[in-house]
Amino acid sequence: MVTEAKIKEIYQTSEIIWVKTETIMPNRAQPRTVFDAEGLNELAESIKKYGILQPLTVRTNPEKSQFSHFQYELIAGERRLRASKLLGLDKVPCVVIESDTKTSAALAIIENLHRKDLGIFEEASAIASLIEIHKLTQEQIASKLSLTQAAVANKLRLLRLTEEEKEVISTNNLTERHARALLRLKNPSMRLAVLNHIVRNNLNVKQSEDYIEKKLQPAMETDLPQKKLRDPAIERKSLISSIKKAIEATRTCGIRVKTQQTETDSDIVLTISIPKS
Protein backbone atom coordinates (compact mmCIF):
# COMPACT_ATOMS: atom_id res chain seq x y z
CA MET A 1 0.00 0.00 0.00
CA VAL A 2 1.23 3.51 -0.80
CA THR A 3 1.64 5.56 2.37
CA GLU A 4 2.52 9.23 2.83
CA ALA A 5 5.80 8.19 4.46
CA LYS A 6 6.62 6.04 1.43
CA ILE A 7 5.91 8.94 -0.93
CA LYS A 8 8.21 11.27 1.03
CA GLU A 9 10.94 8.62 1.06
CA ILE A 10 10.70 8.22 -2.72
CA TYR A 11 11.07 11.95 -3.38
CA GLN A 12 13.80 12.58 -0.80
CA THR A 13 16.07 9.88 -2.21
CA SER A 14 15.73 10.95 -5.86
CA GLU A 15 17.78 13.47 -7.82
CA ILE A 16 16.51 15.96 -10.41
CA ILE A 17 17.48 15.42 -14.07
CA TRP A 18 16.47 17.15 -17.30
CA VAL A 19 14.37 14.99 -19.62
CA LYS A 20 13.29 15.63 -23.22
CA THR A 21 9.53 16.29 -23.32
CA GLU A 22 9.08 14.08 -26.37
CA THR A 23 10.37 11.06 -24.44
CA ILE A 24 7.75 11.31 -21.66
CA MET A 25 4.64 9.16 -22.05
CA PRO A 26 1.40 10.38 -20.36
CA ASN A 27 0.20 8.43 -17.32
CA ARG A 28 -2.75 6.24 -18.26
CA ALA A 29 -4.05 6.48 -14.68
CA GLN A 30 -4.23 10.29 -14.89
CA PRO A 31 -7.54 11.21 -13.22
CA ARG A 32 -7.80 14.59 -14.94
CA THR A 33 -9.71 14.37 -18.22
CA VAL A 34 -10.26 18.08 -18.91
CA PHE A 35 -7.42 20.57 -19.21
CA ASP A 36 -8.59 24.17 -19.25
CA ALA A 37 -6.90 26.01 -22.14
CA GLU A 38 -6.90 29.35 -20.33
CA GLY A 39 -5.41 27.78 -17.21
CA LEU A 40 -2.67 26.11 -19.26
CA ASN A 41 -1.83 29.41 -20.96
CA GLU A 42 -1.56 31.10 -17.55
CA LEU A 43 0.71 28.32 -16.29
CA ALA A 44 2.82 28.63 -19.45
CA GLU A 45 3.25 32.36 -18.82
CA SER A 46 4.29 31.63 -15.22
CA ILE A 47 6.84 29.05 -16.39
CA LYS A 48 8.12 31.52 -18.97
CA LYS A 49 8.76 34.09 -16.21
CA TYR A 50 9.90 31.93 -13.30
CA GLY A 51 10.67 28.51 -14.75
CA ILE A 52 9.29 25.18 -13.50
CA LEU A 53 9.36 25.54 -9.72
CA GLN A 54 8.38 21.92 -8.99
CA PRO A 55 9.95 19.08 -11.00
CA LEU A 56 7.77 16.55 -12.78
CA THR A 57 7.75 13.00 -11.46
CA VAL A 58 8.43 10.15 -13.91
CA ARG A 59 9.47 6.53 -13.92
CA THR A 60 11.37 4.51 -16.49
CA ASN A 61 8.92 3.34 -19.14
CA PRO A 62 8.02 -0.27 -18.24
CA GLU A 63 6.55 -0.97 -21.69
CA LYS A 64 9.33 -0.04 -24.08
CA SER A 65 8.44 -2.99 -26.27
CA GLN A 66 5.06 -1.41 -27.02
CA PHE A 67 5.97 2.29 -26.68
CA SER A 68 9.62 2.24 -27.71
CA HIS A 69 9.80 5.98 -28.52
CA PHE A 70 9.05 6.87 -24.88
CA GLN A 71 11.86 6.61 -22.35
CA TYR A 72 9.76 7.61 -19.32
CA GLU A 73 6.18 7.46 -18.08
CA LEU A 74 4.75 10.53 -16.36
CA ILE A 75 3.51 10.04 -12.79
CA ALA A 76 2.74 13.61 -11.72
CA GLY A 77 2.90 16.98 -13.49
CA GLU A 78 0.80 16.68 -16.63
CA ARG A 79 -0.25 20.35 -16.60
CA ARG A 80 3.38 21.40 -16.24
CA LEU A 81 4.35 19.11 -19.13
CA ARG A 82 1.58 20.45 -21.38
CA ALA A 83 2.38 24.07 -20.53
CA SER A 84 6.06 23.43 -21.25
CA LYS A 85 5.17 22.02 -24.66
CA LEU A 86 3.05 25.12 -25.35
CA LEU A 87 6.18 27.20 -24.76
CA GLY A 88 8.18 24.95 -27.05
CA LEU A 89 10.48 23.72 -24.27
CA ASP A 90 12.28 20.57 -25.29
CA LYS A 91 13.42 19.60 -21.79
CA VAL A 92 11.82 19.69 -18.31
CA PRO A 93 13.23 18.97 -14.82
CA CYS A 94 12.14 15.58 -13.51
CA VAL A 95 12.49 13.32 -10.52
CA VAL A 96 12.89 9.73 -11.68
CA ILE A 97 11.55 7.18 -9.23
CA GLU A 98 11.30 3.42 -9.24
CA SER A 99 7.74 2.18 -8.84
CA ASP A 100 5.46 -0.53 -10.13
CA THR A 101 2.33 0.20 -12.16
CA LYS A 102 -0.01 0.24 -9.16
CA THR A 103 2.22 2.55 -7.14
CA SER A 104 2.62 4.84 -10.16
CA ALA A 105 -1.14 5.05 -10.61
CA ALA A 106 -1.70 5.70 -6.91
CA LEU A 107 0.90 8.48 -6.83
CA ALA A 108 -0.69 10.16 -9.85
CA ILE A 109 -4.11 10.04 -8.22
CA ILE A 110 -2.98 11.26 -4.79
CA GLU A 111 -0.95 14.09 -6.32
CA ASN A 112 -3.97 15.32 -8.27
CA LEU A 113 -6.39 14.95 -5.38
CA HIS A 114 -4.18 17.07 -3.14
CA ARG A 115 -4.20 19.87 -5.73
CA LYS A 116 -7.97 20.35 -5.19
CA ASP A 117 -8.57 21.58 -8.76
CA LEU A 118 -10.05 18.48 -10.34
CA GLY A 119 -13.61 18.55 -11.62
CA ILE A 120 -16.13 17.01 -9.22
CA PHE A 121 -16.53 13.88 -11.34
CA GLU A 122 -12.79 13.57 -11.98
CA GLU A 123 -12.28 13.72 -8.22
CA ALA A 124 -14.96 11.08 -7.60
CA SER A 125 -13.49 8.79 -10.27
CA ALA A 126 -10.01 9.29 -8.84
CA ILE A 127 -11.16 8.28 -5.36
CA ALA A 128 -12.94 5.23 -6.79
CA SER A 129 -9.77 4.26 -8.67
CA LEU A 130 -7.65 4.65 -5.56
CA ILE A 131 -10.02 2.37 -3.65
CA GLU A 132 -9.87 -0.19 -6.44
CA ILE A 133 -6.10 -0.08 -6.84
CA HIS A 134 -5.12 -0.38 -3.19
CA LYS A 135 -8.33 -1.64 -1.60
CA LEU A 136 -8.41 1.36 0.72
CA THR A 137 -11.48 2.01 2.82
CA GLN A 138 -13.39 5.28 2.64
CA GLU A 139 -12.10 6.11 6.12
CA GLN A 140 -8.47 5.67 5.03
CA ILE A 141 -8.93 7.89 1.98
CA ALA A 142 -10.75 10.48 4.08
CA SER A 143 -7.74 10.60 6.38
CA LYS A 144 -5.30 11.09 3.48
CA LEU A 145 -7.38 13.91 1.99
CA SER A 146 -8.33 15.59 5.29
CA LEU A 147 -12.02 14.91 4.67
CA THR A 148 -14.75 13.18 6.66
CA GLN A 149 -15.84 9.69 5.67
CA ALA A 150 -19.28 11.12 4.84
CA ALA A 151 -17.69 13.62 2.43
CA VAL A 152 -15.85 10.82 0.62
CA ALA A 153 -19.06 8.77 0.42
CA ASN A 154 -20.94 11.77 -0.99
CA LYS A 155 -18.29 12.25 -3.67
CA LEU A 156 -18.53 8.60 -4.69
CA ARG A 157 -22.33 8.89 -4.94
CA LEU A 158 -21.89 11.40 -7.77
CA LEU A 159 -20.79 8.53 -10.02
CA ARG A 160 -24.42 7.28 -10.01
CA LEU A 161 -25.38 10.10 -12.38
CA THR A 162 -25.52 9.30 -16.08
CA GLU A 163 -22.79 10.40 -18.48
CA GLU A 164 -25.20 12.89 -20.07
CA GLU A 165 -25.99 14.41 -16.66
CA LYS A 166 -22.31 14.63 -15.78
CA GLU A 167 -21.62 16.40 -19.06
CA VAL A 168 -24.37 18.98 -18.49
CA ILE A 169 -23.21 19.62 -14.91
CA SER A 170 -19.55 19.98 -15.89
CA THR A 171 -20.22 22.12 -18.97
CA ASN A 172 -22.35 24.54 -16.96
CA ASN A 173 -20.00 24.64 -13.94
CA LEU A 174 -22.64 23.45 -11.49
CA THR A 175 -21.43 22.57 -8.01
CA GLU A 176 -21.15 19.30 -6.14
CA ARG A 177 -24.15 20.35 -4.05
CA HIS A 178 -26.21 20.78 -7.23
CA ALA A 179 -25.24 17.26 -8.27
CA ARG A 180 -25.99 15.75 -4.84
CA ALA A 181 -29.43 17.40 -4.78
CA LEU A 182 -30.26 15.83 -8.16
CA LEU A 183 -29.53 12.37 -6.76
CA ARG A 184 -32.72 12.65 -4.70
CA LEU A 185 -34.60 12.08 -7.97
CA LYS A 186 -34.52 8.39 -8.79
CA ASN A 187 -36.10 8.68 -12.27
CA PRO A 188 -33.36 9.50 -14.83
CA SER A 189 -35.80 11.22 -17.23
CA MET A 190 -37.17 13.47 -14.49
CA ARG A 191 -33.65 14.13 -13.24
CA LEU A 192 -32.45 15.29 -16.66
CA ALA A 193 -35.52 17.50 -17.12
CA VAL A 194 -34.94 19.10 -13.71
CA LEU A 195 -31.24 19.54 -14.50
CA ASN A 196 -32.04 21.34 -17.74
CA HIS A 197 -34.51 23.59 -15.85
CA ILE A 198 -31.77 24.46 -13.33
CA VAL A 199 -29.37 25.37 -16.14
CA ARG A 200 -31.93 27.39 -18.15
CA ASN A 201 -32.95 29.41 -15.12
CA ASN A 202 -29.47 29.69 -13.61
CA LEU A 203 -30.71 28.41 -10.23
CA ASN A 204 -28.37 28.51 -7.26
CA VAL A 205 -28.08 25.55 -4.88
CA LYS A 206 -30.91 26.65 -2.55
CA GLN A 207 -33.26 27.38 -5.44
CA SER A 208 -32.39 24.03 -7.01
CA GLU A 209 -33.05 22.16 -3.77
CA ASP A 210 -36.44 23.91 -3.38
CA TYR A 211 -37.40 23.07 -6.97
CA ILE A 212 -36.40 19.43 -6.51
CA GLU A 213 -38.40 19.29 -3.25
CA LYS A 214 -41.52 20.44 -5.16
CA LYS A 215 -40.91 17.80 -7.81
CA LEU A 216 -40.62 15.15 -5.13
CA GLN A 217 -43.89 16.13 -3.41
CA PRO A 218 -46.32 14.69 -6.01
CA ALA A 219 -44.27 11.51 -6.12
CA MET A 220 -44.51 11.21 -2.34
CA GLU A 221 -48.27 11.67 -2.45
CA THR A 222 -48.59 9.10 -5.24
CA ASP A 223 -46.73 6.61 -3.11
CA LEU A 224 -49.39 6.85 -0.35
CA PRO A 225 -52.04 4.11 -0.40
CA GLN A 226 -55.10 5.36 -2.23
CA LYS A 227 -58.68 4.45 -1.33
CA LYS A 228 -60.09 2.28 -4.06
CA LEU A 229 -63.01 3.93 -5.83
CA ARG A 230 -66.15 1.78 -6.27
CA ASP A 231 -68.45 1.67 -9.28
CA PRO A 232 -71.18 4.40 -8.94
CA ALA A 233 -73.88 1.88 -9.97
CA ILE A 234 -72.84 -0.42 -7.12
CA GLU A 235 -72.86 2.52 -4.70
CA ARG A 236 -76.45 3.43 -5.75
CA LYS A 237 -77.70 -0.13 -5.26
CA SER A 238 -76.01 -0.28 -1.86
CA LEU A 239 -77.67 2.99 -0.82
CA ILE A 240 -81.16 1.84 -1.90
CA SER A 241 -80.65 -1.49 -0.17
CA SER A 242 -79.71 0.29 3.08
CA ILE A 243 -82.84 2.47 2.89
CA LYS A 244 -85.08 -0.55 2.33
CA LYS A 245 -83.51 -2.37 5.28
CA ALA A 246 -84.22 0.63 7.47
CA ILE A 247 -87.89 0.61 6.30
CA GLU A 248 -88.20 -3.10 7.06
CA ALA A 249 -86.85 -2.46 10.56
CA THR A 250 -89.55 0.22 11.00
CA ARG A 251 -92.30 -2.20 9.91
CA THR A 252 -91.24 -4.66 12.61
CA CYS A 253 -92.21 -1.96 15.10
CA GLY A 254 -95.79 -2.02 13.78
CA ILE A 255 -95.63 1.03 11.49
CA ARG A 256 -97.06 0.21 8.08
CA VAL A 257 -94.60 2.09 5.87
CA LYS A 258 -95.28 2.02 2.15
CA THR A 259 -92.56 2.50 -0.50
CA GLN A 260 -92.67 3.07 -4.21
CA GLN A 261 -89.66 3.14 -6.55
CA THR A 262 -89.76 4.75 -10.00
CA GLU A 263 -87.10 5.97 -12.43
CA THR A 264 -86.77 8.97 -14.71
CA ASP A 265 -84.11 9.64 -17.35
CA SER A 266 -81.85 11.19 -14.71
CA ASP A 267 -82.99 9.90 -11.31
CA ILE A 268 -84.17 6.96 -9.25
CA VAL A 269 -87.22 8.16 -7.26
CA LEU A 270 -87.98 6.39 -3.99
CA THR A 271 -91.22 7.45 -2.35
CA ILE A 272 -91.89 6.60 1.31
CA SER A 273 -95.37 6.92 2.78
CA ILE A 274 -95.85 6.85 6.59
CA PRO A 275 -99.49 6.76 7.92
CA LYS A 276 -100.43 9.42 10.50
CA SER A 277 -102.39 6.96 12.61
C-alpha positions as CSV (number, residue, x, y, z in Angstrom):
1,M,0.0,0.0,0.0
2,V,1.2,3.5,-0.8
3,T,1.6,5.6,2.4
4,E,2.5,9.2,2.8
5,A,5.8,8.2,4.5
6,K,6.6,6.0,1.4
7,I,5.9,8.9,-0.9
8,K,8.2,11.3,1.0
9,E,10.9,8.6,1.1
10,I,10.7,8.2,-2.7
11,Y,11.1,12.0,-3.4
12,Q,13.8,12.6,-0.8
13,T,16.1,9.9,-2.2
14,S,15.7,11.0,-5.9
15,E,17.8,13.5,-7.8
16,I,16.5,16.0,-10.4
17,I,17.5,15.4,-14.1
18,W,16.5,17.1,-17.3
19,V,14.4,15.0,-19.6
20,K,13.3,15.6,-23.2
21,T,9.5,16.3,-23.3
22,E,9.1,14.1,-26.4
23,T,10.4,11.1,-24.4
24,I,7.7,11.3,-21.7
25,M,4.6,9.2,-22.0
26,P,1.4,10.4,-20.4
27,N,0.2,8.4,-17.3
28,R,-2.8,6.2,-18.3
29,A,-4.0,6.5,-14.7
30,Q,-4.2,10.3,-14.9
31,P,-7.5,11.2,-13.2
32,R,-7.8,14.6,-14.9
33,T,-9.7,14.4,-18.2
34,V,-10.3,18.1,-18.9
35,F,-7.4,20.6,-19.2
36,D,-8.6,24.2,-19.3
37,A,-6.9,26.0,-22.1
38,E,-6.9,29.4,-20.3
39,G,-5.4,27.8,-17.2
40,L,-2.7,26.1,-19.3
41,N,-1.8,29.4,-21.0
42,E,-1.6,31.1,-17.5
43,L,0.7,28.3,-16.3
44,A,2.8,28.6,-19.5
45,E,3.3,32.4,-18.8
46,S,4.3,31.6,-15.2
47,I,6.8,29.0,-16.4
48,K,8.1,31.5,-19.0
49,K,8.8,34.1,-16.2
50,Y,9.9,31.9,-13.3
51,G,10.7,28.5,-14.8
52,I,9.3,25.2,-13.5
53,L,9.4,25.5,-9.7
54,Q,8.4,21.9,-9.0
55,P,10.0,19.1,-11.0
56,L,7.8,16.5,-12.8
57,T,7.7,13.0,-11.5
58,V,8.4,10.2,-13.9
59,R,9.5,6.5,-13.9
60,T,11.4,4.5,-16.5
61,N,8.9,3.3,-19.1
62,P,8.0,-0.3,-18.2
63,E,6.6,-1.0,-21.7
64,K,9.3,0.0,-24.1
65,S,8.4,-3.0,-26.3
66,Q,5.1,-1.4,-27.0
67,F,6.0,2.3,-26.7
68,S,9.6,2.2,-27.7
69,H,9.8,6.0,-28.5
70,F,9.0,6.9,-24.9
71,Q,11.9,6.6,-22.4
72,Y,9.8,7.6,-19.3
73,E,6.2,7.5,-18.1
74,L,4.7,10.5,-16.4
75,I,3.5,10.0,-12.8
76,A,2.7,13.6,-11.7
77,G,2.9,17.0,-13.5
78,E,0.8,16.7,-16.6
79,R,-0.3,20.4,-16.6
80,R,3.4,21.4,-16.2
81,L,4.3,19.1,-19.1
82,R,1.6,20.5,-21.4
83,A,2.4,24.1,-20.5
84,S,6.1,23.4,-21.3
85,K,5.2,22.0,-24.7
86,L,3.0,25.1,-25.3
87,L,6.2,27.2,-24.8
88,G,8.2,24.9,-27.0
89,L,10.5,23.7,-24.3
90,D,12.3,20.6,-25.3
91,K,13.4,19.6,-21.8
92,V,11.8,19.7,-18.3
93,P,13.2,19.0,-14.8
94,C,12.1,15.6,-13.5
95,V,12.5,13.3,-10.5
96,V,12.9,9.7,-11.7
97,I,11.5,7.2,-9.2
98,E,11.3,3.4,-9.2
99,S,7.7,2.2,-8.8
100,D,5.5,-0.5,-10.1
101,T,2.3,0.2,-12.2
102,K,0.0,0.2,-9.2
103,T,2.2,2.6,-7.1
104,S,2.6,4.8,-10.2
105,A,-1.1,5.1,-10.6
106,A,-1.7,5.7,-6.9
107,L,0.9,8.5,-6.8
108,A,-0.7,10.2,-9.8
109,I,-4.1,10.0,-8.2
110,I,-3.0,11.3,-4.8
111,E,-1.0,14.1,-6.3
112,N,-4.0,15.3,-8.3
113,L,-6.4,15.0,-5.4
114,H,-4.2,17.1,-3.1
115,R,-4.2,19.9,-5.7
116,K,-8.0,20.4,-5.2
117,D,-8.6,21.6,-8.8
118,L,-10.0,18.5,-10.3
119,G,-13.6,18.6,-11.6
120,I,-16.1,17.0,-9.2
121,F,-16.5,13.9,-11.3
122,E,-12.8,13.6,-12.0
123,E,-12.3,13.7,-8.2
124,A,-15.0,11.1,-7.6
125,S,-13.5,8.8,-10.3
126,A,-10.0,9.3,-8.8
127,I,-11.2,8.3,-5.4
128,A,-12.9,5.2,-6.8
129,S,-9.8,4.3,-8.7
130,L,-7.7,4.7,-5.6
131,I,-10.0,2.4,-3.6
132,E,-9.9,-0.2,-6.4
133,I,-6.1,-0.1,-6.8
134,H,-5.1,-0.4,-3.2
135,K,-8.3,-1.6,-1.6
136,L,-8.4,1.4,0.7
137,T,-11.5,2.0,2.8
138,Q,-13.4,5.3,2.6
139,E,-12.1,6.1,6.1
140,Q,-8.5,5.7,5.0
141,I,-8.9,7.9,2.0
142,A,-10.7,10.5,4.1
143,S,-7.7,10.6,6.4
144,K,-5.3,11.1,3.5
145,L,-7.4,13.9,2.0
146,S,-8.3,15.6,5.3
147,L,-12.0,14.9,4.7
148,T,-14.7,13.2,6.7
149,Q,-15.8,9.7,5.7
150,A,-19.3,11.1,4.8
151,A,-17.7,13.6,2.4
152,V,-15.9,10.8,0.6
153,A,-19.1,8.8,0.4
154,N,-20.9,11.8,-1.0
155,K,-18.3,12.3,-3.7
156,L,-18.5,8.6,-4.7
157,R,-22.3,8.9,-4.9
158,L,-21.9,11.4,-7.8
159,L,-20.8,8.5,-10.0
160,R,-24.4,7.3,-10.0
161,L,-25.4,10.1,-12.4
162,T,-25.5,9.3,-16.1
163,E,-22.8,10.4,-18.5
164,E,-25.2,12.9,-20.1
165,E,-26.0,14.4,-16.7
166,K,-22.3,14.6,-15.8
167,E,-21.6,16.4,-19.1
168,V,-24.4,19.0,-18.5
169,I,-23.2,19.6,-14.9
170,S,-19.6,20.0,-15.9
171,T,-20.2,22.1,-19.0
172,N,-22.4,24.5,-17.0
173,N,-20.0,24.6,-13.9
174,L,-22.6,23.5,-11.5
175,T,-21.4,22.6,-8.0
176,E,-21.1,19.3,-6.1
177,R,-24.2,20.3,-4.1
178,H,-26.2,20.8,-7.2
179,A,-25.2,17.3,-8.3
180,R,-26.0,15.8,-4.8
181,A,-29.4,17.4,-4.8
182,L,-30.3,15.8,-8.2
183,L,-29.5,12.4,-6.8
184,R,-32.7,12.6,-4.7
185,L,-34.6,12.1,-8.0
186,K,-34.5,8.4,-8.8
187,N,-36.1,8.7,-12.3
188,P,-33.4,9.5,-14.8
189,S,-35.8,11.2,-17.2
190,M,-37.2,13.5,-14.5
191,R,-33.6,14.1,-13.2
192,L,-32.4,15.3,-16.7
193,A,-35.5,17.5,-17.1
194,V,-34.9,19.1,-13.7
195,L,-31.2,19.5,-14.5
196,N,-32.0,21.3,-17.7
197,H,-34.5,23.6,-15.8
198,I,-31.8,24.5,-13.3
199,V,-29.4,25.4,-16.1
200,R,-31.9,27.4,-18.2
201,N,-33.0,29.4,-15.1
202,N,-29.5,29.7,-13.6
203,L,-30.7,28.4,-10.2
204,N,-28.4,28.5,-7.3
205,V,-28.1,25.5,-4.9
206,K,-30.9,26.6,-2.5
207,Q,-33.3,27.4,-5.4
208,S,-32.4,24.0,-7.0
209,E,-33.0,22.2,-3.8
210,D,-36.4,23.9,-3.4
211,Y,-37.4,23.1,-7.0
212,I,-36.4,19.4,-6.5
213,E,-38.4,19.3,-3.3
214,K,-41.5,20.4,-5.2
215,K,-40.9,17.8,-7.8
216,L,-40.6,15.1,-5.1
217,Q,-43.9,16.1,-3.4
218,P,-46.3,14.7,-6.0
219,A,-44.3,11.5,-6.1
220,M,-44.5,11.2,-2.3
221,E,-48.3,11.7,-2.5
222,T,-48.6,9.1,-5.2
223,D,-46.7,6.6,-3.1
224,L,-49.4,6.8,-0.4
225,P,-52.0,4.1,-0.4
226,Q,-55.1,5.4,-2.2
227,K,-58.7,4.4,-1.3
228,K,-60.1,2.3,-4.1
229,L,-63.0,3.9,-5.8
230,R,-66.1,1.8,-6.3
231,D,-68.5,1.7,-9.3
232,P,-71.2,4.4,-8.9
233,A,-73.9,1.9,-10.0
234,I,-72.8,-0.4,-7.1
235,E,-72.9,2.5,-4.7
236,R,-76.4,3.4,-5.7
237,K,-77.7,-0.1,-5.3
238,S,-76.0,-0.3,-1.9
239,L,-77.7,3.0,-0.8
240,I,-81.2,1.8,-1.9
241,S,-80.6,-1.5,-0.2
242,S,-79.7,0.3,3.1
243,I,-82.8,2.5,2.9
244,K,-85.1,-0.5,2.3
245,K,-83.5,-2.4,5.3
246,A,-84.2,0.6,7.5
247,I,-87.9,0.6,6.3
248,E,-88.2,-3.1,7.1
249,A,-86.8,-2.5,10.6
250,T,-89.5,0.2,11.0
251,R,-92.3,-2.2,9.9
252,T,-91.2,-4.7,12.6
253,C,-92.2,-2.0,15.1
254,G,-95.8,-2.0,13.8
255,I,-95.6,1.0,11.5
256,R,-97.1,0.2,8.1
257,V,-94.6,2.1,5.9
258,K,-95.3,2.0,2.2
259,T,-92.6,2.5,-0.5
260,Q,-92.7,3.1,-4.2
261,Q,-89.7,3.1,-6.6
262,T,-89.8,4.8,-10.0
263,E,-87.1,6.0,-12.4
264,T,-86.8,9.0,-14.7
265,D,-84.1,9.6,-17.3
266,S,-81.9,11.2,-14.7
267,D,-83.0,9.9,-11.3
268,I,-84.2,7.0,-9.2
269,V,-87.2,8.2,-7.3
270,L,-88.0,6.4,-4.0
271,T,-91.2,7.4,-2.4
272,I,-91.9,6.6,1.3
273,S,-95.4,6.9,2.8
274,I,-95.9,6.8,6.6
275,P,-99.5,6.8,7.9
276,K,-100.4,9.4,10.5
277,S,-102.4,7.0,12.6
